[in-house]
Amino acid sequence: PLPDELTDFVEFSFLSLMNEYLWSQQPGLDDWKRANRLDGFGATIAAIPKDDAAKHEIMKRIRKNAVPAVENLQRLMTANAGSTATAH
């Protein structure tokens, strides 16, 4: 389901990133998802030509910032949980 509220988006994004990480740890699952059209983004990444330095640089930046992004999402969820608790 898609998030309805901004705070839902933060949790949705966190869970999505964590799922992708956990799935990436399972041998063969990426290939299976791509073969079954369940991972359009992965298929797009796999199709980047080896000599396309600009796109590979973008992918390097995405990978480099994945862990900080997850950490920031965790901080945002914690802050939201605190503000929700005080609002009730």
Backbone torsions as a table, in degrees:
resi	resn	phi	psi	omega
1	PRO	NA	147.1	177.8
2	LEU	-83.1	148.4	-179.5
3	PRO	-71.2	146.5	177.8
4	ASP	-96.8	-31.7	-175.5
5	GLU	-118.0	159.9	178.0
6	LEU	-58.4	-41.7	-179.8
7	THR	-64.9	-33.3	175.9
8	ASP	-65.2	-36.8	-179.4
9	PHE	-61.0	-39.9	-179.8
10	VAL	-62.5	-49.2	-179.6
11	GLU	-65.9	-42.3	178.7
12	PHE	-58.7	-44.8	-179.6
13	SER	-64.2	-43.9	178.5
14	PHE	-59.6	-50.6	-177.9
15	LEU	-63.4	-38.7	178.8
16	SER	-63.4	-45.5	178.1
17	LEU	-63.7	-40.8	179.2
18	MET	-65.5	-41.4	177.2
19	ASN	-61.1	-46.1	179.3
20	GLU	-58.6	-41.9	178.6
21	TYR	-62.7	-49.6	-178.4
22	LEU	-61.9	-41.5	178.7
23	TRP	-64.6	-35.4	-178.9
24	SER	-66.2	-17.9	180.0
25	GLN	-83.8	-7.2	-178.8
26	GLN	-96.0	113.3	-178.6
27	PRO	-56.3	130.8	176.2
28	GLY	86.4	-15.3	-176.1
29	LEU	-67.6	-38.7	178.4
30	ASP	-59.3	-45.2	178.9
31	ASP	-63.1	-41.3	179.7
32	TRP	-63.3	-45.1	-179.9
33	LYS	-61.2	-43.6	-179.8
34	ARG	-64.4	-42.4	-179.2
35	ALA	-65.4	-26.1	-179.6
36	ASN	-101.7	14.2	177.8
37	ARG	57.0	32.4	178.6
38	LEU	-96.9	-1.1	-176.4
39	ASP	-141.0	75.3	-179.3
40	GLY	-61.9	-37.6	180.0
41	PHE	-66.2	-42.5	178.5
42	GLY	-62.2	-39.2	177.9
43	ALA	-65.4	-38.6	178.2
44	THR	-63.9	-43.8	178.8
45	ILE	-64.0	-43.9	-178.8
46	ALA	-63.1	-25.4	-177.9
47	ALA	-85.3	-2.9	179.1
48	ILE	-66.4	124.3	179.4
49	PRO	-61.0	144.2	-178.8
50	LYS	-56.8	-31.4	-175.9
51	ASP	-92.2	7.6	178.9
52	ASP	-89.2	82.1	-175.0
53	ALA	-59.8	-37.7	-177.5
54	ALA	-63.2	-44.8	-179.6
55	LYS	-70.2	-36.1	177.7
56	HIS	-67.6	-31.9	175.9
57	GLU	-66.9	-40.5	176.7
58	ILE	-61.3	-45.0	179.9
59	MET	-63.9	-36.5	177.2
60	LYS	-62.8	-41.2	178.7
61	ARG	-65.7	-40.0	178.5
62	ILE	-62.2	-47.9	179.7
63	ARG	-62.2	-41.6	-178.8
64	LYS	-62.2	-33.4	-175.2
65	ASN	-97.8	1.9	-178.1
66	ALA	-64.0	-48.2	-178.6
67	VAL	-65.2	-47.3	176.4
68	PRO	-59.7	-34.0	178.3
69	ALA	-64.6	-44.1	178.4
70	VAL	-63.1	-42.8	178.5
71	GLU	-61.3	-40.8	179.1
72	ASN	-67.3	-40.5	177.0
73	LEU	-61.2	-38.3	176.9
74	GLN	-63.2	-42.0	177.6
75	ARG	-62.3	-42.6	179.7
76	LEU	-64.6	-39.9	178.2
77	MET	-65.7	-40.2	178.0
78	THR	-63.6	-44.4	178.9
79	ALA	-63.4	-39.7	179.2
80	ASN	-67.2	-39.5	178.9
81	ALA	-62.5	-39.7	178.8
82	GLY	-67.2	-40.2	-178.9
83	SER	-73.9	-30.8	176.7
84	THR	-69.4	-39.5	-179.5
85	ALA	-65.2	-39.5	-178.4
86	THR	-77.8	-20.1	-178.4
87	ALA	-79.4	-18.6	-177.0
88	HIS	-93.6	NA	NA
